[in-house]
Amino acid sequence: MIPSVNSSGSRTIGLLAYLYGPGKHEEHTDPHLVASFDDMSPDPGRNPNVTLKDLQQLLDQPVMALAEHARPAKHVWHTSVRADPRDRILSDEEWAGIARRIVAATGIDPGGGEPGCRWAAVRHADDHIHIVATLVREDGLRPDDFRSGARAQAEARLIEKELELHEVAPGDGTAAQRPTSAERHKAERQGRERTAREELRETVRRAVAGVRSEEEFFDRLAGAGLLIRKRTAPSGDLLGYKVALPDDRNRDGEPVFYPGARLALDLSLPRIRERWSGDAHDAPVPRPEDTDRPGPSTPAAARRRTASAAWQAMLVIERGDDAVAAAHIAAAGEILDALAKTSAAHTRRELREAATAFERASRSHVRAVRGHDRALRQAARDLVHGGPALGRGEDGASTAMAIDMLFFLITAAAHWHAKKGHAQQAAAAARAAEYLRSAYQEAAAHPLGVLYQRGRRLNRPLLQRQTVVLREALPGLAEQILAEPGWYALAATIADAEAAGHDPAALLSDAVERRELDTAESVSDVLVWRMRRMADLPADASELPAYGTTGGSSPKRRAAARASAPGRRRGGEGTVGKTR
């Protein structure tokens, strides 16, 4: 249940006309009073002999009783109280009780014999009511309505529990603005799945992912087909922007523009500029071992870089400074947007849902310090510039690898928010992780199947040797892993790492060290992707040479496997650098 308080009105009659009218898009049905300050107020909705003017004069009476110079200029208090879409339809009597509790909690009409303001609650839809009040008490004084919005939210949490409604996590004022009922009805009439505000928010978010300049940002917005208006100062400096969908028009046929800040707080131009403000400073010097690696021009290479950046970011979120962790969490949102934009059809829907859910987790009152998150933002940029990925081969397998790493990164973000008491953000990150889990299952099915068959074909002495390696490296996890169906895929990966010249026991230890595995459905699957990333093994093993059936791999085959591993480095890490 969401109360939305606005106490800046000046014309009671104007607000009543809207509440009792048909709505901007004919969305109001059967407007009528459900409660009022005296429960005897005239109802223009149900009594044909009562006018809006009658109700307005009754509500405004304490205001008009004051001398003209003493009347507040903004005397109309207004809030809507909306039920969750998953809630049952409440009766008029239940809404009346809710209205009385809201006005009492906010100080509009505290009850208990204390003087209060005059108010009325109007219902014109199944899922919400509007409460209108005039901000002068019966004794001529102003009410104690300080922080009425926060007080209304707190009371709504209690109402949800008592009426067994969907319980909304406490907010902190950093959520994006919800679509209005008029926007939702307009979307329904136009056959849209989402409102224009929601479509624009997602499009702008994706345009921001990994950008390095205003020019690039606005080029992406234009490329996405949005209409753009820029706001400039007399000096010519750019101050802000608005965007609109080409086919979203008002009654006059003009495009409906939304400022970036009205889409989400972090989509204002000043906040977007902060994202690349640190990119030009302290840029990392390219290392020799990186120069021979495939560039970010291919989808698979971009996904491997994403996996490595996510691996590094987990440690920052778990152990870093709060402001730096907040920056990495925000940049993780850019990764999800970029991945959703560029992934194959069979994972696109789940990745898009993950990005949308995580959007709420990317903002909190912990202000992000940008610059330290360059690796994640560069990974997002690589994904965008790498272009759409295929759902098969190295593209498909590296997508599974990236999603696997991102699952743990997003889970780390959920834990961080939970520790800070950010209930809405923690819940949003947890939802995003579940969507990632579904996307992973789609992406990983084929490449893990290839590795499974590869492991099943290992000869007995070689498989026994991999079992010994596993037990020596991970004595506490070995029996659990050996019982999992994914063990054969891990055994094949251990063999591939050994053939490529790595120490598989060291890789296994490093893959587990300081990284939680409690949320993994299959520990062996997780270790497959961590080892293949750390050892620079191809994510797609279908083109690797098969191992012999007697006595392990031959020197010739080891050399072939070594050659197929891009940028191999003994004991090496992924494409972004060493992490432990």
C-alpha positions as CSV (number, residue, x, y, z in Angstrom):
1,M,0.0,0.0,0.0
2,I,1.6,3.2,-1.2
3,P,0.5,6.7,0.2
4,S,1.7,9.6,-2.1
5,V,1.4,12.9,-0.3
6,N,1.3,16.3,-2.1
7,S,0.5,19.3,0.2
8,S,1.0,22.2,-2.3
9,G,-2.4,22.8,-3.6
10,S,-4.3,26.2,-3.5
11,R,-7.7,25.4,-5.0
12,T,-9.9,22.9,-3.2
13,I,-12.6,23.1,-5.9
14,G,-10.1,22.3,-8.7
15,L,-8.9,19.1,-6.9
16,L,-12.5,18.0,-6.2
17,A,-13.4,18.6,-9.9
18,Y,-10.7,16.2,-10.9
19,L,-11.5,13.6,-8.3
20,Y,-15.2,13.6,-9.2
21,G,-14.6,14.0,-12.9
22,P,-14.1,11.4,-15.6
23,G,-10.3,11.6,-15.3
24,K,-7.8,12.7,-17.9
25,H,-8.5,9.5,-19.8
26,E,-12.0,8.5,-18.7
27,E,-10.4,6.2,-16.0
28,H,-12.6,7.4,-13.1
29,T,-15.6,5.2,-12.4
30,D,-18.3,5.8,-9.8
31,P,-16.6,8.6,-7.8
32,H,-18.0,8.8,-4.3
33,L,-17.1,9.6,-0.7
34,V,-16.1,6.8,1.6
35,A,-15.2,8.9,4.7
36,S,-14.9,12.5,5.9
37,F,-14.0,14.5,8.9
38,D,-17.6,14.3,10.3
39,D,-18.9,11.3,8.3
40,M,-21.8,13.4,7.3
41,S,-20.3,15.5,4.5
42,P,-22.4,15.9,1.4
43,D,-21.4,13.6,-1.5
44,P,-21.6,15.0,-5.0
45,G,-21.1,11.5,-6.4
46,R,-24.1,9.9,-4.9
47,N,-26.5,12.8,-4.1
48,P,-27.8,14.5,-7.2
49,N,-28.8,17.5,-5.0
50,V,-25.3,18.2,-3.8
51,T,-22.7,20.1,-5.9
52,L,-18.9,20.2,-5.7
53,K,-19.2,23.7,-4.5
54,D,-21.2,22.5,-1.5
55,L,-18.4,20.1,-0.5
56,Q,-15.7,22.7,-1.2
57,Q,-17.3,25.3,1.0
58,L,-17.7,22.9,3.8
59,L,-14.0,21.9,3.6
60,D,-12.8,25.4,3.2
61,Q,-14.9,26.9,6.1
62,P,-12.0,27.1,8.7
63,V,-9.8,28.7,6.0
64,M,-12.3,31.3,5.1
65,A,-13.0,32.1,8.7
66,L,-9.5,33.6,9.0
67,A,-8.7,37.1,8.0
68,E,-7.7,37.2,4.4
69,H,-4.0,38.1,5.2
70,A,-3.8,35.1,7.6
71,R,-5.0,32.5,5.1
72,P,-2.2,30.1,3.9
73,A,-1.5,30.5,0.2
74,K,-1.2,26.7,-0.2
75,H,-3.9,25.3,2.0
76,V,-4.9,22.1,0.2
77,W,-3.4,18.8,1.4
78,H,-3.8,15.8,-0.9
79,T,-2.7,12.2,-0.8
80,S,-3.6,9.1,-2.8
81,V,-3.4,5.7,-1.1
82,R,-3.0,2.9,-3.6
83,A,-3.2,-0.9,-2.9
84,D,-0.7,-3.3,-4.4
85,P,-1.9,-4.9,-7.6
86,R,-1.7,-8.3,-5.9
87,D,-4.1,-7.3,-3.1
88,R,-7.7,-8.2,-3.0
89,I,-10.3,-5.5,-3.8
90,L,-11.1,-3.6,-0.5
91,S,-14.6,-2.6,0.4
92,D,-15.7,1.0,1.0
93,E,-15.7,0.4,4.7
94,E,-12.1,-0.9,4.7
95,W,-11.0,2.2,2.7
96,A,-12.9,4.4,5.1
97,G,-10.9,2.9,8.0
98,I,-7.7,3.3,6.1
99,A,-8.4,7.0,5.4
100,R,-9.1,7.7,9.1
101,R,-5.9,6.1,10.1
102,I,-3.9,8.0,7.5
103,V,-5.2,11.4,8.5
104,A,-4.7,10.6,12.2
105,A,-1.1,9.4,11.6
106,T,-0.2,12.4,9.5
107,G,-1.5,15.0,12.0
108,I,-4.3,16.2,9.7
109,D,-7.0,14.9,12.1
110,P,-5.3,13.3,15.1
111,G,-8.5,12.5,17.0
112,G,-8.6,11.8,20.7
113,G,-10.3,15.2,21.3
114,E,-7.6,17.2,19.6
115,P,-8.7,19.8,17.0
116,G,-8.2,18.6,13.4
117,C,-8.6,19.7,9.8
118,R,-11.5,19.1,7.6
119,W,-11.0,16.3,5.1
120,A,-12.8,13.9,2.7
121,A,-11.8,10.6,1.1
122,V,-13.0,10.0,-2.4
123,R,-12.9,6.6,-4.2
124,H,-13.1,6.5,-8.0
125,A,-11.3,3.2,-8.7
126,D,-11.0,-0.3,-7.2
127,D,-7.4,0.0,-6.1
128,H,-7.1,3.5,-4.5
129,I,-8.6,6.4,-2.7
130,H,-7.7,10.1,-2.6
131,I,-7.8,12.2,0.6
132,V,-8.2,15.9,0.3
133,A,-7.9,18.2,3.4
134,T,-7.6,21.9,4.1
135,L,-4.7,22.9,6.3
136,V,-6.4,25.0,8.9
137,R,-7.7,23.3,12.0
138,E,-11.1,24.0,13.6
139,D,-9.3,26.3,16.1
140,G,-7.8,28.3,13.3
141,L,-4.2,27.0,13.8
142,R,-2.1,25.0,11.3
143,P,-1.9,21.2,11.9
144,D,1.3,19.4,12.9
145,D,1.8,17.7,9.5
146,F,5.6,17.8,9.5
147,R,7.0,14.8,7.6
148,S,3.4,13.7,6.8
149,G,4.6,11.6,3.9
150,A,6.9,9.5,6.1
151,R,4.3,9.2,8.8
152,A,1.7,8.0,6.2
153,Q,4.2,5.4,4.9
154,A,4.8,4.1,8.5
155,E,1.1,3.8,9.1
156,A,0.6,2.0,5.8
157,R,3.1,-0.7,6.9
158,L,0.9,-1.3,10.0
159,I,-2.3,-1.4,7.9
160,E,-0.8,-4.0,5.6
161,K,-0.1,-6.3,8.4
162,E,-3.5,-5.9,10.1
163,L,-5.5,-6.3,6.8
164,E,-3.2,-9.1,5.6
165,L,-2.3,-7.1,2.4
166,H,1.0,-7.3,0.5
167,E,3.7,-5.9,2.7
168,V,5.8,-3.2,1.0
169,A,9.4,-2.9,2.1
170,P,10.0,0.4,3.8
171,G,11.3,3.0,1.3
172,D,14.0,5.6,1.6
173,G,12.9,8.2,-1.0
174,T,15.4,6.9,-3.7
175,A,12.9,4.9,-5.7
176,A,12.0,6.0,-9.3
177,Q,8.7,7.7,-9.6
178,R,5.8,5.3,-10.2
179,P,3.6,5.7,-13.2
180,T,0.3,7.5,-12.4
181,S,-3.0,5.9,-12.8
182,A,-3.6,8.1,-15.9
183,E,-0.4,6.9,-17.4
184,R,-1.3,3.2,-16.8
185,H,-4.8,3.7,-18.3
186,K,-3.3,5.4,-21.3
187,A,-0.9,2.5,-21.8
188,E,-3.8,0.0,-21.6
189,R,-5.8,2.0,-24.2
190,Q,-2.8,2.1,-26.5
191,G,-2.1,-1.7,-26.1
192,R,1.3,-1.1,-24.4
193,E,2.6,-3.6,-21.9
194,R,4.3,-0.7,-20.0
195,T,3.7,3.0,-19.6
196,A,5.7,5.5,-21.6
197,R,7.5,6.5,-18.4
198,E,8.7,2.9,-17.9
199,E,9.7,2.4,-21.5
200,L,11.7,5.7,-21.5
201,R,13.4,4.8,-18.2
202,E,14.6,1.5,-19.5
203,T,15.8,3.0,-22.8
204,V,17.7,5.8,-21.1
205,R,19.2,3.3,-18.7
206,R,20.5,1.2,-21.5
207,A,21.8,4.3,-23.3
208,V,23.8,5.2,-20.2
209,A,25.5,1.8,-19.9
210,G,29.3,2.4,-20.4
211,V,29.0,5.8,-22.1
212,R,32.0,8.2,-21.8
213,S,30.6,11.5,-22.9
214,E,27.4,13.5,-23.4
215,E,27.7,13.3,-27.2
216,E,27.8,9.5,-27.0
217,F,24.9,9.5,-24.6
218,F,22.7,11.6,-26.8
219,D,23.7,9.7,-29.9
220,R,22.5,6.5,-28.2
221,L,19.2,8.1,-27.3
222,A,18.7,9.2,-30.9
223,G,19.7,5.8,-32.2
224,A,17.0,4.3,-29.9
225,G,14.4,6.4,-31.6
226,L,13.6,8.8,-28.8
227,L,12.7,12.5,-29.2
228,I,15.2,14.7,-27.3
229,R,15.0,18.2,-26.0
230,K,18.0,19.8,-24.4
231,R,17.9,22.6,-21.8
232,T,20.8,25.1,-22.1
233,A,21.9,28.1,-20.0
234,P,22.3,31.6,-21.6
235,S,26.0,30.8,-21.8
236,G,25.3,27.7,-24.0
237,D,26.1,25.2,-21.3
238,L,23.9,22.1,-21.3
239,L,21.8,21.9,-18.1
240,G,19.5,19.0,-18.7
241,Y,17.4,17.0,-21.1
242,K,13.9,15.6,-21.8
243,V,12.9,12.6,-23.8
244,A,9.7,11.4,-25.4
245,L,8.4,8.4,-27.3
246,P,7.5,9.4,-30.9
247,D,4.0,7.9,-30.6
248,D,3.2,9.1,-27.1
249,R,1.1,12.3,-27.6
250,N,-1.1,14.5,-25.6
251,R,-4.6,15.7,-26.6
252,D,-3.1,18.4,-28.7
253,G,-1.0,15.9,-30.6
254,E,2.3,17.0,-29.1
255,P,4.9,14.6,-27.7
256,V,4.8,14.0,-24.0
257,F,8.3,14.7,-22.7
258,Y,9.8,13.5,-19.4
259,P,12.9,15.1,-17.8
260,G,15.6,12.6,-16.9
261,A,15.2,13.3,-13.2
262,R,11.5,12.4,-13.4
263,L,12.4,9.0,-14.9
264,A,14.8,8.2,-12.0
265,L,16.9,10.3,-9.7
266,D,20.2,8.9,-11.1
267,L,19.1,9.7,-14.7
268,S,19.4,13.5,-14.4
269,L,22.2,14.9,-16.5
270,P,24.4,15.9,-13.5
271,R,24.1,12.4,-12.0
272,I,24.8,10.8,-15.4
273,R,27.9,13.0,-15.8
274,E,29.2,11.6,-12.5
275,R,29.4,8.1,-14.0
276,W,32.2,9.0,-16.4
277,S,33.8,11.8,-14.3
278,G,36.5,9.5,-13.0
279,D,37.1,7.5,-16.3
280,A,39.9,9.8,-17.5
281,H,41.8,9.9,-14.2
282,D,44.2,7.2,-13.1
283,A,43.4,5.0,-16.1
284,P,45.1,1.6,-15.8
285,V,48.2,1.1,-17.9
286,P,47.7,-1.8,-20.3
287,R,49.7,-4.9,-19.3
288,P,51.8,-6.9,-21.7
289,E,49.8,-10.0,-21.2
290,D,46.6,-8.2,-22.2
291,T,47.9,-7.0,-25.6
292,D,47.6,-10.5,-27.2
293,R,44.1,-11.1,-25.9
294,P,41.1,-10.8,-28.2
295,G,39.8,-7.2,-28.2
296,P,36.3,-6.2,-27.0
297,S,35.0,-6.3,-30.5
298,T,33.6,-9.8,-30.2
299,P,30.6,-10.7,-28.0
300,A,32.5,-13.6,-26.5
301,A,35.6,-11.6,-25.5
302,A,33.3,-8.9,-24.0
303,R,31.6,-11.5,-21.9
304,R,34.8,-12.9,-20.6
305,R,35.9,-9.4,-19.6
306,T,32.5,-9.0,-17.9
307,A,33.0,-12.2,-15.9
308,S,36.4,-11.1,-14.7
309,A,35.2,-7.6,-13.8
310,A,32.3,-9.1,-11.8
311,W,34.7,-11.4,-10.0
312,Q,36.8,-8.5,-8.9
313,A,33.8,-6.4,-8.0
314,M,32.5,-9.0,-5.5
315,L,35.4,-8.5,-3.3
316,V,35.0,-4.7,-3.4
317,I,31.3,-4.9,-2.4
318,E,32.1,-7.4,0.4
319,R,35.0,-5.6,1.9
320,G,35.3,-2.1,0.4
321,D,34.4,1.3,1.5
322,D,30.6,2.0,1.4
323,A,30.8,4.8,-1.2
324,V,33.0,2.6,-3.5
325,A,30.8,-0.4,-3.0
326,A,27.8,1.8,-3.9
327,A,29.5,2.8,-7.1
328,H,30.2,-0.9,-8.0
329,I,26.6,-1.8,-7.3
330,A,25.4,1.0,-9.6
331,A,27.8,0.0,-12.3
332,A,26.5,-3.6,-12.0
333,G,23.2,-2.2,-13.1
334,E,24.9,-0.9,-16.3
335,I,26.3,-4.4,-16.9
336,L,22.9,-6.0,-16.7
337,D,21.4,-3.4,-19.0
338,A,24.2,-4.0,-21.6
339,L,23.9,-7.7,-21.3
340,A,20.1,-7.7,-21.7
341,K,20.5,-5.5,-24.8
342,T,23.1,-7.7,-26.5
343,S,22.2,-11.3,-25.5
344,A,20.5,-14.0,-27.6
345,A,16.7,-14.4,-27.7
346,H,16.5,-17.4,-25.4
347,T,18.0,-15.4,-22.4
348,R,17.0,-11.9,-23.3
349,R,13.7,-11.9,-21.5
350,E,15.1,-13.1,-18.1
351,L,18.1,-10.7,-18.4
352,R,15.8,-7.8,-19.2
353,E,13.7,-8.7,-16.1
354,A,16.9,-8.9,-14.0
355,A,18.0,-5.5,-15.2
356,T,14.6,-3.9,-14.5
357,A,14.4,-5.5,-11.0
358,F,18.0,-4.5,-10.2
359,E,17.3,-0.8,-11.2
360,R,15.8,-0.3,-7.7
361,A,18.9,-1.8,-6.0
362,S,21.3,0.5,-7.9
363,R,20.3,3.6,-5.8
364,S,20.4,4.3,-2.1
365,H,21.3,7.1,0.3
366,V,24.9,5.9,0.2
367,R,26.3,8.3,-2.4
368,A,28.5,6.5,-4.9
369,V,32.1,7.7,-5.4
370,R,32.8,7.1,-9.1
371,G,36.1,6.2,-10.7
372,H,36.8,3.0,-8.9
373,D,34.1,1.3,-10.8
374,R,35.8,1.8,-14.2
375,A,36.3,-2.0,-14.8
376,L,32.6,-2.7,-14.6
377,R,31.7,0.4,-16.7
378,Q,34.3,-0.6,-19.3
379,A,32.8,-4.1,-19.3
380,A,29.4,-2.6,-20.0
381,R,30.9,-0.6,-22.8
382,D,32.6,-3.7,-24.2
383,L,29.3,-5.5,-24.2
384,V,27.5,-2.8,-26.1
385,H,30.3,-2.4,-28.7
386,G,30.7,-6.1,-29.0
387,G,27.2,-6.3,-30.4
388,P,24.6,-9.0,-30.2
389,A,25.8,-12.5,-29.2
390,L,24.8,-15.7,-30.7
391,G,23.1,-18.3,-28.5
392,R,25.6,-21.0,-29.3
393,G,29.3,-21.6,-29.6
394,E,31.8,-19.5,-27.6
395,D,29.2,-16.6,-27.6
396,G,26.6,-18.8,-25.9
397,A,29.0,-20.5,-23.5
398,S,30.7,-17.2,-22.4
399,T,27.3,-15.8,-21.8
400,A,26.7,-18.6,-19.3
401,M,30.0,-17.8,-17.7
402,A,29.2,-14.1,-17.4
403,I,25.7,-14.7,-16.0
404,D,27.2,-17.1,-13.4
405,M,29.6,-14.5,-12.2
406,L,27.0,-11.8,-12.2
407,F,24.6,-14.0,-10.2
408,F,27.2,-13.9,-7.3
409,L,27.9,-10.2,-7.8
410,I,24.2,-9.3,-7.6
411,T,23.8,-11.7,-4.6
412,A,26.7,-9.8,-2.9
413,A,24.8,-6.6,-3.6
414,A,21.7,-8.0,-1.9
415,H,23.7,-8.9,1.2
416,W,25.3,-5.5,1.3
417,H,22.0,-3.7,1.1
418,A,20.5,-6.0,3.7
419,K,23.3,-5.2,6.1
420,K,22.7,-1.5,5.6
421,G,19.0,-1.9,6.3
422,H,18.0,-1.0,2.7
423,A,15.0,-3.3,2.5
424,Q,13.7,-2.3,-0.9
425,Q,17.1,-2.5,-2.5
426,A,17.9,-5.8,-0.9
427,A,14.6,-7.3,-2.1
428,A,15.1,-5.9,-5.6
429,A,18.6,-7.4,-5.9
430,A,17.3,-10.8,-4.7
431,R,14.6,-10.7,-7.4
432,A,17.3,-9.8,-10.0
433,A,19.4,-12.8,-8.8
434,E,16.4,-15.1,-9.4
435,Y,16.0,-13.9,-12.9
436,L,19.7,-14.4,-13.5
437,R,19.4,-17.9,-12.2
438,S,16.7,-18.6,-14.8
439,A,18.8,-17.0,-17.5
440,Y,21.8,-19.0,-16.5
441,Q,19.9,-22.3,-16.8
442,E,18.9,-21.4,-20.3
443,A,22.4,-20.3,-21.3
444,A,24.4,-23.0,-19.6
445,A,22.4,-26.1,-20.7
446,H,24.3,-26.8,-23.9
447,P,27.9,-25.8,-23.0
448,L,27.6,-27.8,-19.7
449,G,26.2,-30.7,-21.6
450,V,29.2,-30.7,-23.9
451,L,31.5,-30.6,-20.9
452,Y,29.5,-33.4,-19.2
453,Q,29.9,-35.7,-22.2
454,R,33.6,-34.7,-22.4
455,G,34.0,-35.7,-18.8
456,R,32.1,-39.0,-19.2
457,R,34.5,-39.9,-22.0
458,L,37.6,-39.5,-19.8
459,N,39.3,-42.9,-19.3
460,R,39.2,-44.3,-15.8
461,P,42.8,-43.6,-14.7
462,L,42.5,-39.9,-15.8
463,L,39.1,-39.6,-14.0
464,Q,40.5,-41.1,-10.9
465,R,43.4,-38.6,-11.0
466,Q,41.0,-35.7,-11.2
467,T,39.1,-37.2,-8.2
468,V,42.3,-37.2,-6.2
469,V,43.1,-33.6,-7.2
470,L,39.6,-32.5,-6.1
471,R,39.9,-34.3,-2.7
472,E,43.3,-32.9,-2.0
473,A,42.4,-29.3,-3.1
474,L,38.9,-29.1,-1.6
475,P,38.6,-31.8,1.2
476,G,35.5,-30.1,2.7
477,L,33.6,-29.9,-0.6
478,A,34.8,-32.9,-2.5
479,E,32.2,-35.5,-1.6
480,Q,29.3,-33.0,-2.3
481,I,30.8,-32.2,-5.7
482,L,31.4,-35.9,-6.6
483,A,27.7,-36.5,-5.9
484,E,26.6,-33.8,-8.2
485,P,25.7,-34.4,-11.9
486,G,28.0,-31.6,-12.8
487,W,31.1,-33.4,-11.5
488,Y,31.9,-34.8,-15.0
489,A,31.9,-31.3,-16.5
490,L,34.2,-30.2,-13.7
491,A,36.4,-33.2,-14.3
492,A,36.7,-32.3,-18.0
493,T,37.6,-28.8,-17.0
494,I,40.3,-30.0,-14.6
495,A,41.7,-32.1,-17.4
496,D,41.6,-29.1,-19.8
497,A,43.4,-26.9,-17.3
498,E,46.1,-29.5,-16.7
499,A,46.5,-30.0,-20.4
500,A,46.9,-26.2,-20.9
501,G,49.8,-26.2,-18.4
502,H,48.0,-25.0,-15.2
503,D,48.1,-26.4,-11.7
504,P,44.4,-27.6,-11.3
505,A,44.7,-27.9,-7.5
506,A,45.8,-24.3,-7.2
507,L,43.0,-23.2,-9.6
508,L,40.4,-25.1,-7.5
509,S,41.6,-23.5,-4.3
510,D,41.6,-20.1,-5.8
511,A,38.1,-20.6,-7.2
512,V,36.7,-21.3,-3.8
513,E,38.9,-18.9,-1.7
514,R,37.0,-15.9,-0.3
515,R,34.0,-16.4,-2.5
516,E,30.7,-17.7,-1.0
517,L,29.1,-20.8,-2.6
518,D,26.1,-21.1,-0.3
519,T,23.7,-19.7,-2.9
520,A,24.9,-22.0,-5.7
521,E,22.5,-24.7,-6.8
522,S,25.5,-26.7,-8.2
523,V,29.0,-26.1,-6.7
524,S,30.5,-28.1,-9.6
525,D,28.9,-25.8,-12.2
526,V,30.2,-22.7,-10.4
527,L,33.7,-24.1,-10.3
528,V,33.6,-25.0,-14.0
529,W,33.1,-21.4,-15.0
530,R,35.5,-20.0,-12.4
531,M,38.2,-22.3,-13.5
532,R,37.7,-21.8,-17.2
533,R,37.8,-18.1,-16.7
534,M,40.9,-18.1,-14.5
535,A,42.8,-20.5,-16.8
536,D,41.6,-18.7,-20.0
537,L,40.1,-21.9,-21.2
538,P,37.5,-21.7,-24.0
539,A,34.0,-21.5,-22.5
540,D,32.8,-23.7,-25.3
541,A,34.6,-27.0,-25.3
542,S,32.9,-28.5,-28.4
543,E,36.0,-27.7,-30.6
544,L,38.6,-29.0,-28.1
545,P,40.3,-32.3,-29.0
546,A,39.0,-35.3,-27.2
547,Y,41.1,-37.1,-24.7
548,G,42.3,-40.6,-25.3
549,T,40.7,-43.7,-23.8
550,T,44.0,-45.1,-22.3
551,G,46.3,-43.2,-20.0
552,G,45.2,-39.6,-20.4
553,S,46.0,-37.0,-23.0
554,S,49.0,-37.2,-25.2
555,P,51.6,-34.5,-25.6
556,K,50.2,-33.7,-29.0
557,R,46.7,-33.2,-27.6
558,R,48.0,-31.2,-24.6
559,A,49.7,-28.9,-27.1
560,A,46.4,-28.6,-29.1
561,A,44.5,-27.7,-26.0
562,R,47.1,-25.3,-25.0
563,A,46.9,-23.5,-28.3
564,S,43.1,-23.3,-28.1
565,A,43.3,-21.5,-24.8
566,P,43.5,-17.7,-25.5
567,G,46.2,-15.7,-23.8
568,R,47.3,-18.7,-21.6
569,R,49.4,-17.9,-18.6
570,R,50.5,-20.5,-16.0
571,G,48.5,-20.0,-12.8
572,G,46.9,-17.1,-14.7
573,E,43.7,-15.2,-14.1
574,G,41.0,-13.9,-16.4
575,T,41.2,-11.0,-18.8
576,V,41.1,-8.1,-16.3
577,G,43.8,-9.2,-14.0
578,K,44.6,-11.2,-10.9
579,T,41.9,-11.5,-8.2
580,R,41.9,-13.7,-5.1
